[in-house]
Amino acid sequence: MSVRHDVKRYPGLGPLTVLFFVYLYAPLAVIVVYSFNANKIAGMWTHFSFQWYGAALNNTALMSALETSLIIAAVATVVATSIALTAALAIIRGKNVRFRKLSETIVNLPLLLPEIVLAVATLILFSLVGVQNGMVKLIVAHSAFCTPFAFLPIRARLQGMSLDLEEASADLYASRWTTFRRVTLPLIFPGVFSGAMLAFLISMDDFITSMMLSSGGTTTLPVYIFSLIRSGTSPELNAIATLLILASLVLATLALVVAARGSRDNA
């Protein structure tokens, strides 16, 4: 008879856990706190102020970079999620096991390769094809490397979904499109939404590919932030980072809420 051990009783595990979370979140806490620092010197506290948030929101170049990132991320999310959904349906519902394994490997390949390799390869490809539009290059590249991030939650949702309802829909003479629209998609929507949110955050956060492919007028937010860091740290950067953290928390919370509701509906 096996004996279950409570991991909470292991000596030293509690302090080690606390140390881990301090190491993980202390830098974020410092950024948030110093974003309200009125002093221009980022590491020297004087008094509480919102002035750097106003400066960041009134920065024309920053707002332009944010708009570019939002457009690229929105389009790339739609494209990547659509491709990931189609691939997940073909792979999970497919009957050929060899096809399934090979297809999953191909879809997830961008996760296995260093991003700098993909960025250089994409840059060379666009040079050979003759694509000059910076926005088009960024959208295509972001859609490509965001697809596996959208694919994983959708695949997991499909794998955990019973075929009974789809088979019942087919028995009632519903077409494949009607079955997908009325049965399959509502059941896997939490996975689709989570994959879309993950793809959006990955696209907004990308730096290497955006740095390699961006051109005049298509500077993304991470590239713009990097250009500011090269000239020295500023409380304005802390304010920008805090706003990005807040936006990420909102999106992550939405994804968790949708996933939790989907789990309750399927229970």
N, C-alpha and C positions, 0 to 999 in steps of 0.2 A: 504494500500500500504506500503510495507516494505521499510525502508530506509537503504541503504548500508553505512556502516561506514568505513572510511579509517583508517586502524590500525596504519598507520604512524603518525596519529594525536593524538594518545593516549599519554597523558603526561607521561614522564619517560620511554617510551618504547625504544626510540633510545639509550639513555645511557645504559639501561639494556641489549640491544642487543650487544652493543660494549663490555660491561663487560663480557658477556657470551663468546664471541669469543676470548677475551683476555685470559680468564680462560682456554679455550679449547686449544688454540694454543700457548700460551706463553711458556709452557714447551718444546714443539717441537722446537720453535725458539731458546731457550737457548741451547738445544742439538746441533742444527745445527751450531750456532755461535761458541760454545766452541769446536766443532770438528776441528776447524782451529786454536786452541790455541796451541802454541809451548810449553807451560809450562806443565810439568808432573802433576802438581796439577790441577785437573780438574776445580776448581772454581776460579783460579787465572790467569787472562789474562796477557800475556807478549807481544807477537807479532804474526802476521799471519803466518801460516805454513801448508803445506800439509803432514807433516811427519807422522802423525797418520794414514792417509789413506794408506800410503806406508807400515807402520807397520802392519796394519790390513790385507792388501792384501798379505803380505809376511808371515803371521802367518799360519804355516802348520796345526795346530790343528783347527784353525778357518775355513780354507778352506775345511778341511775334514768334519767338522760339516755342513758347507754350502752345500757341495756336497750331504751329507746324506739327509738333509732337502729337497733339490731340487728333488732328486730321489723319496723320499717318497711322496712329494707333487704332482709330475707329475703323478705317478702311481695312487695315491689316487684320483686325479682329474679326470682321465680317467674313473676309476671304478665308482666313485660317480656320475659323470655326466651321464654315461650310464645307471646306475640304476635309477637315477632321471628322465631321459628322458622316459625310459620305464614305470616307475610308473605314470608319468604325463599323458602319452598317455592312459594308462589303466584307470586311474581315471577320467580324463576329458571327454574322449570319451566313457566311460562306461555308461550304461543305468540304473544300479542299484544304486539308491540314497543312500541306507544304506551302500552298499559296498563302495561307494565313501567317505562318512563321516568317516567310520571306517579306510579305507586305508589311508586317509590324516592324521588322528590322529597317526597311526602307523609310517608313514614316518616322521612326524614332532616330534615324541616323544623325540629324542635326544635334541631338542631345549627346551623341557619342564623340563628335568631332570638336576640336577647339574652335571657338568662335572666330579667332583671327584667321584660321584656315578658310572658313566659310566666307568671311568678309573679303579676303584677297581673291578667292575663286570667283565670287560674285562680281567683284570689281573687274577682273579680267574678262569675264563673260560679257558684261555690259560694254566693255571697250571693244570686244570683237564684234558684237551685234550692232554697235553704233548708237546705243541709247545714251542720250545726253541730258534728258530731263531729270533733275535731281529728285523731284517728288516721286516720279514713277519708279526710279531705282530704289528709293527707300521703301516705298509701299510693297514692291515685289519682294525685296529682300526680307523685310519684316514679316510679310505673310508666310514666307518660306520657313524661317526659323521659329515662328510662333505656332505653326501647325502641330508639331508634336506636343507642345504644352496644352493645347486645346484637345488633342486626341486622347490623352491619358485619362482625364476624368470621364469623358464620354464613353470610352471603351470599358472602364470600370463599371459604369452605370448599366451599360448594355449586358455585360457579363452577369450582373446580379439580377437581371430582369427575367422573369418567367415568361415562357412562350405561350402560356395558356390563353391569355387575352388576345394575342395576335391570332392564334389558331381559332379561337371562338369567332373573331371578326371575319376570318376567311370562311368559316362554316356558314356565316350569315351572308355570304356572297358579296362582301365588301371588296373593293379593288385594293391593290397594293398601296396606291396613293392614299386612299381613304383610311386604310388601316394605319399607315404611317402617320397621317395627319391627326386622326382622332384617337389613336391608341398609343402607338410607339412614342411619338414625340412628346406628348404630355407626361408620360412616365419617365422619360430620360431627360426631361427639361432641366432638372437640377444639375445634372452632369454637364449638359450643354452650357448652361449659364455659368457654372464654375469654370469650365474650360475657356469660355469667352472672357471672363474676368481675368483669368490667369494670363491669357494671351495679351490682353490689353495692358496689364501691368508690366509684362515682359517687354512689350514694344515701347512703352513709355520709359522704361529703365535702360534700354539698350544704349550703349556708348560706342563699342568698338565698330560695329557695322555702320552705325550712323556717322561716325567720324571718318570712316573710309569712303563712304558714298555721298556724303553731303556736299553741296555746292552752294554758290551764292543764292541767298534767299530761301534755303531749305535747312537752316541750322536748327537742330532739335534742342530740346531743353537740356539734356545731359551734356551735349557738346558745348552749349552756351555756358553752363555752370563750370565746366572744365576750363573754359577760356577765362572765367572770372578767377578761378582758383590760381591760375598761373600768375596773376598779378597780385596775389596775396589774399588771405582770408578776410572776410567782411561780415558784420552782423546781418547784412542783407542776404548773404548765402545761408545763414542759419534760419532766417525767416522763410526763404524758399524751401529749404529742406523740411522745415516743420510743416509747411502747407502740403508738401508731397507725402509726408508721413500720415497726415490727417486724411488725405484723399485715399491712400492705400488702405488705411484702417476702415474707412467707410465701404470701399469696394469689397474688402475681405469679409466684413460683417454681413453685407448683402448676400454674398456667396454662401456663407454659413447658414444664414436664415433660410434662403431658398432650398439649400440641401437638407436642412432639418425638416422643413415643411414637406418636402418630397418624400423623406423617409417615413414621416407620420402618415402621409396619404397612402403609401404602399403597404403600411403595416396592417 
